[in-house]
Amino acid sequence: MKTILLGGAAAIALSAISTPGLGADQAEASAAATIVVPDNILLKEWTGPYDGVPPWDQVKTEQFPQAFQFGIDELLREADVIANNPDTPTYANTIEAMEKAGERLDYVQSIFGVYASNLASPEVQAINKEWSPKLSAAFDKINLNGKLFARIEYLYGKRADLGLDAKQERLLTRTYEGFVRRGAKLNEVQKAQLSDYNSQLAEAFSDFNAKLLADESTYTAVTEADLAGVPADVKDAAAAADKAANLAAGSYAIANTRSAVEPVLSFGTDRALREKVWKAFVQRGDNGDANDTNALIAKIVKLRADRAKLLGYATHAEWRMQDTMAKSPAKAMELMQRVWPAAVARVKEEVADMKPFAAKDGVTTIEPWDYRFYQEKVRKAKYDLSQDEIKPYFELNNLVKGMFWSAEQLYDLKFTENTGKVPVFQPDVRTFEVTNAKSGDLVGLFYFDTYARKGKRSGAWATTYRSRARLLGDNIVLGSNNNNFTKPSPGQPVLISLDDASTLWHEFGHAIHYYLSDVKYPSLGGSPRDFVEYPSQVNENWLMTRPVLDKFARHYQTGAAMPEELVKKIEASDKFNQGFATVEYLSSALVDMMLHTTPDGVVDPDKFEREALATLGMPKEMVMRHRLPQFGHLFSSDSYSAGYYSYLWSETMDADTWEAFAATGNPYDRKTADGFRTYLLSTGNETDRAEAYRQFRGRDPDVSALLRRRGFPVN
């Protein structure tokens, strides 16, 4: 099975459902004479270079229903062949067979996942809504297949006598435990109830995603005068968005997405406009209209709680966290609560720093739509630095070259553009061949989808269309990064903020992870939720290293390198605004965990959010990074539910890892990079992730490194 690696947002319901990793072609041998594969491009083996690539140029939306039905039927036939095998269960005829099945459906899901996330037309959304519950039901048939589980349980009971190596034993144990967590030991009545819960959830996830996408496809229409203070490149992008939205001539359109909104909040001098844009953004999904998500969220939380109880767990969080590094909600909360008080205290200091600047404008109370604006005033005063001063040196194409260069220095991954040589799903998508710079061996193909557009969900994320799994002969990785930068007018550069540049490098960290992953068994190719963000967060660190700044932070007009004086100002301001950044994220993570540790799951989302934030002592000058009505990580799938804490868990390892590089005096120290790759990046989930970290670092991660990074007291 391929591994889906996620970034800043969770995958939509359909692409987030993972098949249990069944086996290969036993069914074809017995049924080939009677089963005819339809003439549907989605069901054909991928052809062309790189051991085959997705046939984007031949795919039609109307082909998906037939492909899903055939893929599901084929997967269920393969599962039945394994379950009904009259031979005594063996590792090969059960566990490895399970690993090989469902490949055709996997590829259909890979392609549809892109349509649902990047090209979500109304037709695609309708297919998602119809087929998410059907896929959920199919996977339940496998997870709840008593005969199949009996074979797994038989092998698990005899695992000490099977002569397995460590990786095989880990796969067997994880397979057994996964089936148990998914309900294999329930009675038939309970299994039927579980399937009903899963089906309802799959449909609700699809509905949530559609509503959120609709709200994010809206615009705030403004005039040029409204945009006073906003940088020229942001105005140009707003003008281009206006044309795309077909608004009134001469107007500008601020898309309801983070990349479009935050520059206005940071630089727009019209306070009324900032308030208008901010409210439109934070009210997504919470307007009492057809796209309001509150009722859906209440339904999802209740279904999750009922499902957890049925499976024998006190809460949804307890169930979800069984297969994580943290293991329990209490452990995750312990880490978050260690950081939260220091972050809130820092916000109070930051607000105090802003007040003199606000007073000059006659503003007596810092509102949430003021925070970014006045933080820029403080940044300028304290460090003689503005984000607008940095952006001319952060031209997107140069930064892309920089991240490729960095990957080659650290891991010998070489990226060579070959756009136009393979089919793509949208004309703006660029492609790059990935090779080993030393050996010349082919590693994979990288798809890069940069710009926001209608039908593309917000945020940034990474995924693979085919992951490396030696058992299946899948050696060449097909992966992608997806961002939502605002597309400029023709001929204009894309200048991005330091935050957006960090996001760019973050997602590329996921790409590095999946190109270096080298495992035999597909089901050991992934990572626990609270590990998966670790490699990507580490990769953000190399953005601000001097070699990258010197070589690639070039002024978009003159080509001059970023001046030493500006570099020093950025370095001096490294810990600036960490209170805001930490509270914005951590409030979302804490509310997520509080929501999913509610035993009965009965909640009024708006009320719950307000009361949870009051309990936490949320600063009134801020809002959560993701309010519940638009929290796609939590409600577009189960992927990040009770798991948004994972960014902080991963950053603890990230900060500790970066201190290992810093201790060498060379951020590109190959001995350290080789250890990072060998123990952590290449091994997937073949070894316990906590033990793998200890092999790399010689000890457990130290949370003090995280506190030092953010400039908080180490206690």
BADOPA-306262 format. One line per 10 residues: their letters; for each residue x, y, z of C-alpha. Coordinates in nm, 2 decimals, padded with zeros to 4 digits, always signed. Layout:
N
a) X:Y:Z; ...;
This chain:
715
mktillggaa) +00.00:+00.00:+00.00; +00.12:+00.35:-00.07; +00.18:+00.59:+00.21; +00.00:+00.92:+00.22; +00.21:+01.19:+00.39; +00.01:+01.49:+00.50; +00.13:+01.85:+00.57; -00.05:+02.16:+00.70; -00.40:+02.01:+00.62; -00.56:+01.67:+00.65;
aialsaistp) -00.65:+01.47:+00.34; -01.01:+01.46:+00.23; -01.22:+01.18:+00.34; -01.17:+00.95:+00.04; -00.80:+00.98:+00.01; -00.75:+00.95:+00.39; -00.92:+00.61:+00.42; -00.64:+00.35:+00.42; -00.70:+00.00:+00.31; -00.57:-00.26:+00.55;
glgadqaeas) -00.30:-00.37:+00.31; -00.43:-00.69:+00.16; -00.24:-00.91:-00.07; -00.18:-00.94:-00.44; -00.31:-01.15:-00.73; -00.44:-01.48:-00.58; -00.78:-01.38:-00.70; -00.66:-01.32:-01.05; -00.53:-01.67:-01.09; -00.86:-01.83:-01.01;
aaativvpdn) -01.09:-01.57:-01.16; -00.90:-01.44:-01.47; -01.12:-01.65:-01.69; -01.44:-01.49:-01.58; -01.34:-01.14:-01.47; -01.30:-00.89:-01.75; -01.14:-00.56:-01.66; -01.35:-00.27:-01.81; -01.19:-00.05:-02.07; -01.13:+00.24:-01.83;
illkewtgpy) -00.80:+00.42:-01.82; -00.82:+00.43:-01.44; -00.81:+00.05:-01.42; -00.51:+00.01:-01.66; -00.16:-00.03:-01.55; +00.03:+00.30:-01.55; +00.27:+00.32:-01.85; +00.54:+00.55:-01.96; +00.87:+00.65:-01.79; +00.94:+00.61:-01.42;
dgvppwdqvk) +00.79:+00.26:-01.42; +00.46:+00.42:-01.52; +00.30:+00.76:-01.43; -00.06:+00.86:-01.37; -00.24:+00.92:-01.71; -00.37:+01.26:-01.61; -00.42:+01.36:-01.98; -00.67:+01.07:-02.03; -00.87:+01.08:-01.71; -01.23:+01.19:-01.72;
teqfpqafqf) -01.44:+01.25:-01.40; -01.71:+01.02:-01.52; -01.47:+00.73:-01.52; -01.43:+00.72:-01.14; -01.75:+00.54:-01.03; -01.69:+00.24:-01.26; -01.32:+00.23:-01.15; -01.42:+00.25:-00.78; -01.67:-00.03:-00.81; -01.43:-00.26:-01.00;
gidellread) -01.15:-00.18:-00.76; -01.36:-00.25:-00.46; -01.49:-00.58:-00.60; -01.14:-00.69:-00.69; -01.01:-00.61:-00.34; -01.29:-00.80:-00.17; -01.23:-01.10:-00.40; -00.86:-01.10:-00.31; -00.95:-01.07:+00.06; -01.19:-01.37:+00.03;
viannpdtpt) -00.92:-01.58:-00.14; -00.68:-01.52:+00.15; -00.95:-01.57:+00.42; -01.08:-01.89:+00.26; -00.74:-02.05:+00.18; -00.77:-02.41:+00.29; -00.40:-02.43:+00.37; -00.26:-02.37:+00.71; -00.19:-02.00:+00.76; +00.17:-01.89:+00.68;
yantieamek) +00.34:-01.56:+00.68; +00.35:-01.57:+00.30; -00.01:-01.68:+00.23; -00.16:-01.44:+00.48; +00.04:-01.14:+00.58; +00.24:-01.09:+00.27; -00.06:-01.18:+00.06; -00.25:-00.90:+00.24; +00.03:-00.66:+00.17; -00.01:-00.72:-00.21;
agerldyvqs) -00.38:-00.69:-00.26; -00.58:-00.39:-00.36; -00.31:-00.24:-00.58; -00.55:-00.14:-00.86; -00.78:+00.03:-00.61; -00.48:+00.21:-00.46; -00.40:+00.37:-00.79; -00.76:+00.47:-00.85; -00.76:+00.64:-00.50; -00.43:+00.81:-00.57;
ifgvyasnla) -00.57:+00.98:-00.88; -00.90:+01.06:-00.72; -00.73:+01.21:-00.41; -00.57:+01.47:-00.64; -00.91:+01.54:-00.80; -01.08:+01.58:-00.46; -00.80:+01.80:-00.32; -00.67:+02.00:-00.62; -00.96:+01.99:-00.88; -01.27:+01.96:-00.67;
spevqainke) -01.55:+02.05:-00.92; -01.91:+01.99:-00.81; -01.90:+01.66:-01.01; -01.59:+01.55:-00.81; -01.75:+01.65:-00.48; -02.06:+01.45:-00.57; -01.85:+01.14:-00.65; -01.66:+01.19:-00.32; -01.99:+01.21:-00.13; -02.13:+00.89:-00.29;
wspklsaafd) -01.82:+00.67:-00.28; -01.66:+00.76:+00.05; -01.92:+00.56:+00.24; -01.90:+00.27:-00.01; -01.52:+00.26:+00.03; -01.56:+00.27:+00.41; -01.80:-00.02:+00.39; -01.57:-00.22:+00.18; -01.28:-00.17:+00.41; -01.50:-00.27:+00.70;
kinlngklfa) -01.58:-00.59:+00.53; -01.21:-00.67:+00.53; -01.13:-00.55:+00.88; -01.43:-00.73:+01.02; -01.38:-01.06:+00.82; -01.38:-01.32:+01.09; -01.20:-01.59:+00.88; -00.93:-01.35:+00.77; -00.88:-01.23:+01.13; -00.86:-01.59:+01.25;
rieylygkra) -00.57:-01.65:+01.02; -00.39:-01.34:+01.15; -00.46:-01.43:+01.51; -00.33:-01.78:+01.45; +00.00:-01.65:+01.32; +00.02:-01.39:+01.60; -00.02:-01.66:+01.86; +00.27:-01.86:+01.70; +00.49:-01.56:+01.61; +00.78:-01.67:+01.83;
dlgldakqer) +00.80:-02.00:+01.64; +00.77:-01.87:+01.28; +01.14:-01.78:+01.24; +01.05:-01.42:+01.15; +01.30:-01.14:+01.14; +01.24:-00.82:+01.34; +01.06:-00.64:+01.05; +00.83:-00.93:+00.98; +00.74:-00.97:+01.34; +00.67:-00.60:+01.37;
lltrtyegfv) +00.44:-00.62:+01.06; +00.26:-00.92:+01.20; +00.21:-00.75:+01.54; +00.09:-00.43:+01.39; -00.15:-00.61:+01.16; -00.30:-00.80:+01.44; -00.33:-00.50:+01.67; -00.47:-00.29:+01.39; -00.74:-00.54:+01.32; -00.83:-00.55:+01.69;
rrgaklnevq) -00.85:-00.17:+01.71; -01.07:-00.16:+01.40; -01.32:-00.40:+01.56; -01.22:-00.76:+01.46; -01.31:-00.90:+01.80; -01.66:-00.75:+01.81; -01.97:-00.97:+01.78; -02.18:-00.95:+01.46; -02.43:-00.70:+01.60; -02.15:-00.47:+01.71;
kaqlsdynsq) -01.97:-00.51:+01.38; -02.28:-00.39:+01.20; -02.31:-00.09:+01.43; -01.94:-00.01:+01.37; -01.99:-00.02:+01.00; -02.28:+00.21:+01.02; -02.08:+00.46:+01.23; -01.79:+00.45:+00.98; -02.03:+00.50:+00.68; -02.20:+00.80:+00.84;
laeafsdfna) -01.86:+00.95:+00.93; -01.73:+00.90:+00.57; -02.03:+01.09:+00.43; -02.00:+01.36:+00.70; -01.63:+01.41:+00.62; -01.72:+01.46:+00.25; -02.00:+01.71:+00.34; -01.77:+01.91:+00.56; -01.50:+01.93:+00.30; -01.75:+02.05:+00.04;
klladestyt) -01.89:+02.32:+00.27; -01.54:+02.44:+00.37; -01.43:+02.45:+00.01; -01.73:+02.66:-00.09; -01.66:+02.92:+00.18; -01.29:+02.93:+00.08; -01.39:+02.99:-00.28; -01.54:+03.33:-00.19; -01.37:+03.67:-00.22; -01.38:+04.00:-00.05;
avteadlagv) -01.42:+04.27:-00.31; -01.22:+04.59:-00.24; -01.10:+04.90:-00.42; -00.75:+05.02:-00.48; -00.80:+05.29:-00.21; -00.89:+05.02:+00.04; -00.56:+04.85:-00.01; -00.35:+05.14:+00.11; -00.02:+05.01:+00.26; -00.06:+04.67:+00.10;
padvkdaaaa) +00.26:+04.57:-00.10; +00.24:+04.60:-00.48; +00.28:+04.23:-00.54; -00.02:+04.16:-00.32; -00.22:+04.42:-00.51; -00.12:+04.26:-00.84; -00.23:+03.92:-00.72; -00.56:+04.07:-00.60; -00.61:+04.23:-00.94; -00.55:+03.89:-01.10;
adkaanlaag) -00.79:+03.72:-00.86; -01.05:+03.98:-00.95; -01.03:+03.89:-01.31; -01.06:+03.52:-01.23; -01.36:+03.59:-01.01; -01.53:+03.81:-01.27; -01.59:+04.09:-01.03; -01.66:+04.45:-01.13; -01.41:+04.62:-01.35; -01.14:+04.80:-01.16;
syaiantrsa) -01.20:+04.62:-00.83; -00.97:+04.39:-00.64; -01.05:+04.05:-00.49; -00.90:+03.92:-00.17; -00.95:+03.54:-00.18; -01.07:+03.39:+00.15; -00.75:+03.19:+00.20; -00.46:+03.24:+00.44; -00.20:+03.33:+00.18; -00.42:+03.61:+00.04;
vepvlsfgtd) -00.56:+03.74:+00.38; -00.25:+03.76:+00.60; -00.06:+04.02:+00.39; -00.36:+04.24:+00.41; -00.38:+04.20:+00.78; -00.01:+04.27:+00.81; +00.02:+04.58:+00.60; -00.32:+04.72:+00.52; -00.36:+05.06:+00.69; -00.74:+05.07:+00.65;
ralrekvwka) -00.85:+04.92:+00.99; -01.21:+04.87:+00.87; -01.08:+04.67:+00.57; -00.86:+04.45:+00.80; -01.16:+04.38:+01.02; -01.38:+04.29:+00.72; -01.12:+04.06:+00.57; -01.04:+03.90:+00.90; -01.40:+03.83:+00.99; -01.47:+03.68:+00.65;
fvqrgdngda) -01.17:+03.45:+00.70; -01.23:+03.34:+01.06; -01.61:+03.29:+01.00; -01.56:+03.03:+00.73; -01.81:+02.76:+00.80; -01.98:+02.96:+01.08; -02.22:+03.19:+00.91; -02.55:+03.01:+00.97; -02.60:+02.96:+00.59; -02.59:+02.65:+00.36;
ndtnaliaki) -02.21:+02.62:+00.42; -02.23:+02.63:+00.80; -02.05:+02.33:+00.94; -02.15:+02.34:+01.31; -02.42:+02.07:+01.28; -02.19:+01.84:+01.09; -01.91:+01.89:+01.35; -02.15:+01.80:+01.63; -02.26:+01.49:+01.44; -01.90:+01.38:+01.37;
vklradrakl) -01.79:+01.43:+01.73; -02.09:+01.23:+01.86; -02.03:+00.95:+01.61; -01.66:+00.93:+01.71; -01.74:+00.91:+02.07; -02.00:+00.63:+02.02; -01.76:+00.44:+01.80; -01.48:+00.46:+02.06; -01.72:+00.33:+02.33; -01.82:+00.05:+02.10;
lgyathaewr) -01.46:-00.04:+02.05; -01.39:-00.04:+02.42; -01.22:+00.30:+02.47; -01.32:+00.58:+02.70; -01.29:+00.85:+02.43; -01.21:+00.90:+02.07; -00.87:+01.04:+02.17; -00.79:+00.72:+02.36; -00.87:+00.51:+02.06; -00.69:+00.73:+01.80;
mqdtmakspa) -00.37:+00.75:+02.01; -00.31:+00.38:+02.05; -00.08:+00.39:+01.75; +00.12:+00.70:+01.83; +00.44:+00.79:+02.00; +00.25:+00.97:+02.28; +00.02:+00.67:+02.34; -00.23:+00.87:+02.55; -00.41:+01.20:+02.56; -00.26:+01.27:+02.90;
kamelmqrvw) +00.09:+01.25:+02.76; +00.01:+01.48:+02.48; -00.16:+01.73:+02.71; +00.14:+01.72:+02.95; +00.36:+01.85:+02.67; +00.12:+02.11:+02.56; +00.05:+02.24:+02.91; +00.43:+02.27:+02.97; +00.45:+02.52:+02.68; +00.11:+02.70:+02.70;
paavarvkee) +00.17:+02.92:+03.01; +00.50:+03.06:+02.87; +00.34:+03.12:+02.53; +00.04:+03.31:+02.69; +00.28:+03.52:+02.90; +00.48:+03.61:+02.59; +00.16:+03.72:+02.41; +00.09:+03.97:+02.69; +00.44:+04.11:+02.65; +00.39:+04.14:+02.27;
vadmkpfaak) +00.05:+04.32:+02.32; +00.22:+04.56:+02.56; +00.48:+04.63:+02.30; +00.21:+04.71:+02.04; +00.00:+04.95:+02.25; +00.22:+05.26:+02.20; +00.20:+05.22:+01.82; -00.17:+05.16:+01.83; -00.23:+05.46:+02.05; -00.07:+05.68:+01.78;
dgvttiepwd) -00.36:+05.56:+01.55; -00.62:+05.62:+01.82; -00.66:+05.25:+01.88; -00.71:+05.18:+02.25; -00.78:+04.80:+02.23; -00.58:+04.56:+02.02; -00.83:+04.35:+01.83; -00.74:+04.02:+01.65; -00.74:+04.21:+01.31; -00.48:+04.45:+01.45;
yrfyqekvrk) -00.23:+04.20:+01.58; -00.04:+04.13:+01.26; -00.05:+04.50:+01.16; +00.10:+04.62:+01.49; +00.34:+04.33:+01.52; +00.50:+04.46:+01.20; +00.53:+04.81:+01.36; +00.71:+04.65:+01.66; +00.93:+04.44:+01.44; +01.03:+04.75:+01.25;
akydlsqdei) +01.10:+04.95:+01.56; +01.29:+04.68:+01.75; +01.49:+04.53:+01.46; +01.45:+04.79:+01.19; +01.29:+04.50:+01.00; +00.97:+04.45:+00.81; +00.83:+04.14:+00.63; +00.79:+04.37:+00.33; +01.17:+04.42:+00.34; +01.23:+04.05:+00.32;
kpyfelnnlv) +00.99:+03.95:+00.05; +01.18:+04.10:-00.25; +01.46:+03.85:-00.17; +01.22:+03.56:-00.12; +01.12:+03.50:-00.48; +00.95:+03.16:-00.51; +01.16:+03.02:-00.80; +01.49:+03.11:-00.63; +01.37:+02.95:-00.30; +01.27:+02.63:-00.49;
kgmfwsaeql) +01.62:+02.61:-00.63; +01.75:+02.66:-00.27; +01.55:+02.38:-00.12; +01.66:+02.15:-00.40; +02.03:+02.25:-00.35; +01.99:+02.19:+00.03; +01.85:+01.84:-00.03; +02.15:+01.75:-00.25; +02.40:+01.87:+00.00; +02.24:+01.67:+00.28;
ydlkftentg) +02.11:+01.36:+00.11; +02.25:+01.35:-00.25; +01.89:+01.40:-00.38; +01.92:+01.59:-00.71; +01.61:+01.75:-00.87; +01.61:+01.82:-01.24; +01.31:+01.99:-01.40; +01.14:+01.80:-01.68; +00.81:+01.98:-01.70; +00.63:+01.89:-02.02;
kvpvfqpdvr) +00.78:+01.54:-02.04; +00.50:+01.37:-01.84; +00.13:+01.43:-01.81; +00.01:+01.66:-01.53; -00.33:+01.73:-01.38; -00.33:+02.10:-01.43; -00.12:+02.33:-01.66; +00.06:+02.51:-01.38; +00.20:+02.19:-01.23; +00.58:+02.15:-01.27;
tfevtnaksg) +00.76:+01.82:-01.26; +01.12:+01.73:-01.16; +01.32:+01.40:-01.20; +01.48:+01.29:-00.88; +01.81:+01.11:-00.89; +02.10:+01.02:-00.66; +02.36:+01.29:-00.73; +02.65:+01.05:-00.66; +02.53:+00.73:-00.82; +02.30:+00.87:-01.08;
dlvglfyfdt) +02.03:+00.62:-00.98; +01.67:+00.72:-01.05; +01.49:+00.79:-00.72; +01.15:+00.93:-00.83; +00.94:+01.20:-00.99; +00.83:+01.52:-00.81; +00.51:+01.70:-00.90; +00.49:+02.06:-00.78; +00.15:+02.23:-00.77; +00.21:+02.58:-00.65;
yarkgkrsga) -00.09:+02.81:-00.69; -00.43:+02.86:-00.53; -00.73:+02.82:-00.76; -01.10:+02.75:-00.74; -01.17:+02.39:-00.65; -00.84:+02.34:-00.46; -00.85:+02.31:-00.09; -00.66:+02.56:+00.12; -00.34:+02.50:+00.31; -00.03:+02.31:+00.20;
wattyrsrar) +00.02:+01.93:+00.19; +00.23:+01.65:+00.05; +00.14:+01.31:-00.08; +00.26:+01.02:-00.28; +00.10:+00.86:-00.58; +00.33:+00.56:-00.55; +00.56:+00.50:-00.25; +00.86:+00.27:-00.24; +00.78:-00.08:-00.13; +01.02:-00.35:-00.24;
llgdnivlgs) +00.77:-00.63:-00.19; +00.56:-00.49:-00.47; +00.85:-00.39:-00.69; +00.77:-00.03:-00.64; +01.11:+00.13:-00.64; +01.05:+00.47:-00.81; +00.85:+00.72:-00.59; +00.60:+00.95:-00.74; +00.53:+01.23:-00.50; +00.40:+01.58:-00.49;
nnnnftkpsp) +00.40:+01.91:-00.29; +00.09:+02.13:-00.30; +00.08:+02.49:-00.20; -00.17:+02.78:-00.23; +00.04:+03.08:-00.32; -00.15:+03.35:-00.50; -00.08:+03.33:-00.87; +00.06:+03.66:-01.00; -00.03:+03.86:-01.31; +00.16:+03.74:-01.62;
gqpvlisldd) +00.53:+03.83:-01.60; +00.52:+03.92:-01.23; +00.73:+03.74:-00.97; +00.59:+03.55:-00.67; +00.73:+03.71:-00.36; +00.65:+03.53:-00.04; +00.68:+03.60:+00.33; +00.91:+03.43:+00.57; +00.62:+03.23:+00.71; +00.52:+03.12:+00.36;
astlwhefgh) +00.88:+03.03:+00.28; +00.89:+02.81:+00.59; +00.57:+02.64:+00.47; +00.73:+02.57:+00.13; +01.03:+02.41:+00.30; +00.81:+02.22:+00.55; +00.62:+02.05:+00.27; +00.95:+01.97:+00.09; +01.06:+01.80:+00.41; +00.78:+01.55:+00.36;
aihyylsdvk) +00.90:+01.50:+00.00; +01.25:+01.43:+00.12; +01.11:+01.18:+00.37; +00.92:+00.98:+00.11; +01.20:+00.99:-00.15; +01.45:+00.85:+00.11; +01.21:+00.59:+00.27; +01.32:+00.25:+00.17; +01.11:-00.03:+00.31; +01.00:-00.38:+00.19;
ypslggsprd) +00.64:-00.39:+00.32; +00.39:-00.12:+00.22; +00.23:-00.12:+00.56; +00.56:-00.03:+00.72; +00.61:+00.27:+00.49; +00.41:+00.52:+00.70; +00.47:+00.68:+01.03; +00.27:+00.75:+01.35; +00.07:+01.07:+01.33; +00.30:+01.24:+01.59;
fveypsqvne) +00.61:+01.15:+01.40; +00.51:+01.23:+01.04; +00.55:+01.61:+01.08; +00.90:+01.57:+01.23; +01.11:+01.54:+00.91; +00.92:+01.83:+00.75; +00.96:+02.05:+01.06; +01.34:+01.98:+01.07; +01.37:+02.07:+00.71; +01.24:+02.42:+00.78;
nwlmtrpvld) +01.56:+02.50:+00.96; +01.78:+02.49:+00.65; +01.58:+02.78:+00.49; +01.76:+03.04:+00.71; +02.11:+02.89:+00.69; +02.37:+03.12:+00.55; +02.46:+02.91:+00.24; +02.09:+02.92:+00.13; +02.05:+03.29:+00.20; +02.38:+03.37:+00.03;
kfarhyqtga) +02.30:+03.17:-00.28; +01.93:+03.19:-00.33; +01.79:+03.49:-00.13; +01.84:+03.72:-00.44; +01.65:+04.04:-00.51; +01.39:+03.97:-00.77; +01.48:+04.28:-00.97; +01.86:+04.32:-00.93; +01.97:+03.97:-00.85; +02.17:+04.10:-00.56;
ampeelvkki) +02.22:+03.88:-00.26; +02.04:+03.96:+00.06; +02.25:+04.22:+00.23; +02.45:+04.11:+00.54; +02.27:+04.38:+00.74; +01.93:+04.24:+00.66; +02.04:+03.88:+00.73; +02.16:+03.99:+01.08; +01.83:+04.17:+01.14; +01.64:+03.85:+01.06;
easdkfnqgf) +01.87:+03.65:+01.28; +01.83:+03.90:+01.56; +01.45:+03.88:+01.54; +01.45:+03.50:+01.53; +01.24:+03.47:+01.85; +01.02:+03.77:+01.77; +00.64:+03.71:+01.79; +00.68:+03.35:+01.92; +00.41:+03.41:+02.17; +00.15:+03.48:+01.89;
atveylssal) +00.28:+03.19:+01.68; +00.27:+02.94:+01.97; -00.07:+03.04:+02.11; -00.23:+03.05:+01.77; -00.12:+02.69:+01.70; -00.14:+02.55:+02.05; -00.49:+02.67:+02.12; -00.61:+02.47:+01.82; -00.43:+02.16:+01.94; -00.56:+02.19:+02.30;
vdmmlhttpd) -00.92:+02.25:+02.19; -00.89:+01.95:+01.95; -00.78:+01.72:+02.24; -01.04:+01.87:+02.48; -01.31:+01.81:+02.22; -01.21:+01.45:+02.16; -01.18:+01.36:+02.53; -01.54:+01.45:+02.59; -01.68:+01.10:+02.68; -02.03:+01.13:+02.54;
gvvdpdkfer) -01.94:+01.34:+02.24; -02.24:+01.57:+02.29; -02.12:+01.92:+02.20; -02.24:+02.25:+02.06; -01.92:+02.34:+01.86; -01.94:+02.72:+01.89; -02.02:+02.70:+02.26; -01.75:+02.44:+02.32; -01.49:+02.64:+02.15; -01.57:+02.96:+02.35;
ealatlgmpk) -01.58:+02.77:+02.68; -01.26:+02.57:+02.61; -01.07:+02.89:+02.52; -01.20:+03.06:+02.83; -01.08:+02.77:+03.04; -00.74:+02.79:+02.88; -00.71:+03.17:+02.93; -00.69:+03.24:+02.56; -00.57:+03.60:+02.50; -00.86:+03.81:+02.37;
emvmrhrlpq) -00.64:+03.97:+02.11; -00.61:+03.64:+01.92; -00.81:+03.35:+01.77; -00.71:+02.99:+01.71; -00.52:+02.92:+01.39; -00.80:+02.69:+01.29; -01.14:+02.76:+01.45; -01.36:+02.45:+01.47; -01.60:+02.54:+01.19; -01.31:+02.54:+00.94;
fghlfssdsy) -01.08:+02.29:+01.11; -01.02:+02.06:+00.81; -00.75:+01.87:+00.99; -01.01:+01.74:+01.23; -01.33:+01.71:+01.02; -01.24:+01.63:+00.66; -01.12:+01.28:+00.78; -01.01:+01.11:+01.10; -00.64:+01.17:+01.01; -00.56:+01.45:+01.26;
sagyysylws) -00.85:+01.42:+01.50; -00.70:+01.41:+01.85; -00.38:+01.45:+01.67; -00.32:+01.82:+01.60; -00.08:+01.81:+01.90; +00.15:+01.61:+01.68; +00.31:+01.93:+01.54; +00.44:+02.02:+01.88; +00.54:+01.66:+01.96; +00.73:+01.66:+01.63;
etmdadtwea) +00.88:+02.00:+01.69; +01.02:+01.88:+02.02; +01.22:+01.62:+01.82; +01.29:+01.88:+01.55; +01.44:+02.13:+01.79; +01.65:+01.87:+01.96; +01.77:+01.74:+01.62; +01.86:+02.09:+01.50; +02.08:+02.13:+01.81; +02.26:+01.82:+01.70;
faatgnpydr) +02.35:+01.98:+01.37; +02.43:+02.32:+01.54; +02.67:+02.14:+01.78; +02.89:+02.05:+01.48; +02.92:+02.41:+01.37; +02.80:+02.31:+01.02; +02.43:+02.28:+00.93; +02.53:+02.05:+00.64; +02.74:+01.82:+00.85; +02.72:+01.49:+00.66;
ktadgfrtyl) +02.78:+01.26:+00.95; +02.48:+01.40:+01.13; +02.27:+01.40:+00.81; +02.37:+01.04:+00.74; +02.26:+00.94:+01.09; +01.93:+01.13:+01.05; +01.87:+00.96:+00.71; +01.98:+00.61:+00.82; +01.79:+00.58:+01.15; +01.49:+00.80:+01.09;
lstgnetdra) +01.42:+00.90:+00.72; +01.48:+00.57:+00.54; +01.32:+00.33:+00.78; +00.96:+00.42:+00.75; +00.79:+00.25:+01.04; +01.01:-00.07:+01.03; +01.14:+00.01:+01.38; +00.98:+00.17:+01.68; +01.01:+00.55:+01.62; +01.11:+00.63:+01.98;
eayrqfrgrd) +01.39:+00.37:+01.96; +01.50:+00.50:+01.62; +01.53:+00.85:+01.77; +01.74:+00.71:+02.05; +01.96:+00.54:+01.80; +02.01:+00.87:+01.62; +02.05:+01.10:+01.92; +02.17:+00.86:+02.19; +01.88:+00.96:+02.41; +01.52:+01.07:+02.41;
pdvsallrrr) +01.44:+01.42:+02.28; +01.47:+01.71:+02.52; +01.18:+01.95:+02.54; +01.42:+02.21:+02.67; +01.55:+02.25:+02.31; +01.19:+02.35:+02.20; +01.16:+02.61:+02.48; +01.50:+02.76:+02.40; +01.41:+02.78:+02.03; +01.10:+02.98:+02.11;
gfpvn) +01.27:+03.20:+02.36; +01.07:+03.07:+02.65; +01.20:+03.00:+03.00; +01.35:+02.65:+03.05; +01.20:+02.51:+03.36;
